[in-house]
Each structure stands twice: as C-alpha cells, then as structure tokens.
C-alpha cells in the first residue's frame, strides 16, 4: 500500500470551485492497467483511506458470486 498527501491527489476544479478533482497518480493507473475512461468505484475505508476499484472488475466479481 502506498500513501499520498491530500494535496497530491485533490485540487479545486478551476471551472467550478464548488467541486474537487481527484487525480489518480500515473504509477497507479499504469499498474492497474487503467486509462482515461476507465469506470471506477470509490469508497472510504478505515481512517479515511480511499478504496478505488475498477467498476467492470467489481461487476464481473458480483456476477460470479
């Protein structure tokens, strides 16, 4: 597991200051085989950790259960 600082992942949307942009680090994108357009599911774990799951993989797993 790798830890990142809040400011390295989140920024204010310059087009809409009411919203925040999450930037997934390139090394995670590459490792997971993700690209722009990959559908993801975000959830919050213990102590505020973010859990990011490929939505297509999650749906396949649920179908097999």
C-alpha positions as semicolon CSV with decimal commas, in nm:
position;residue;x (nm);y (nm);z (nm)
1;X;0,000;0,000;0,000
2;X;0,126;0,346;-0,084
3;X;0,034;0,667;0,092
4;X;-0,019;1,003;-0,079
5;X;-0,072;1,352;0,058
6;X;-0,413;1,509;0,012
7;X;-0,270;1,796;-0,193
8;X;-0,103;1,549;-0,432
9;X;-0,439;1,389;-0,519
10;X;-0,704;1,659;-0,486
11;X;-0,738;2,003;-0,642
12;X;-1,016;2,259;-0,679
13;X;-1,187;2,248;-1,018
14;X;-1,091;2,580;-1,182
15;X;-1,417;2,575;-1,381
16;X;-1,631;2,510;-1,073
17;X;-1,473;2,597;-0,736
18;X;-1,753;2,409;-0,560
19;X;-1,608;2,079;-0,691
20;X;-1,285;1,893;-0,628
21;X;-1,083;1,695;-0,884
22;X;-0,922;1,362;-0,789
23;X;-0,603;1,289;-0,981
24;X;-0,503;0,923;-0,972
25;X;-0,122;0,903;-0,984
26;X;0,021;0,775;-1,315
27;X;0,201;0,484;-1,145
28;X;-0,131;0,354;-1,011
29;X;-0,300;0,399;-1,350
30;X;-0,020;0,204;-1,519
31;X;-0,005;-0,072;-1,257
32;X;-0,382;-0,127;-1,268
33;X;-0,399;-0,103;-1,649
34;X;-0,642;0,190;-1,622
35;X;-0,675;0,470;-1,875
36;X;-0,891;0,776;-1,923
37;X;-1,247;0,648;-1,941
38;X;-1,199;0,352;-1,705
39;X;-1,504;0,331;-1,482
40;X;-1,410;0,323;-1,113
41;X;-1,589;0,287;-0,782
42;X;-1,467;0,493;-0,486
43;X;-1,531;0,408;-0,125
44;X;-1,386;0,532;0,202
45;X;-1,210;0,283;0,426
46;X;-1,082;0,294;0,781
47;X;-0,915;0,617;0,889
48;X;-1,027;0,796;0,571
49;X;-0,841;0,581;0,321
50;X;-0,975;0,577;-0,036
51;X;-1,051;0,241;-0,192
52;X;-1,056;0,257;-0,572
53;X;-1,196;-0,041;-0,761
54;X;-1,233;-0,096;-1,134
55;X;-1,611;-0,098;-1,175
56;X;-1,602;-0,353;-1,458
57;X;-1,397;-0,593;-1,242
58;X;-1,634;-0,538;-0,949
59;X;-1,939;-0,616;-1,166
60;X;-1,774;-0,934;-1,303
61;X;-1,692;-1,047;-0,949
62;X;-2,051;-0,987;-0,832
63;X;-2,190;-1,188;-1,127
64;X;-1,969;-1,485;-1,038
65;X;-2,084;-1,493;-0,674
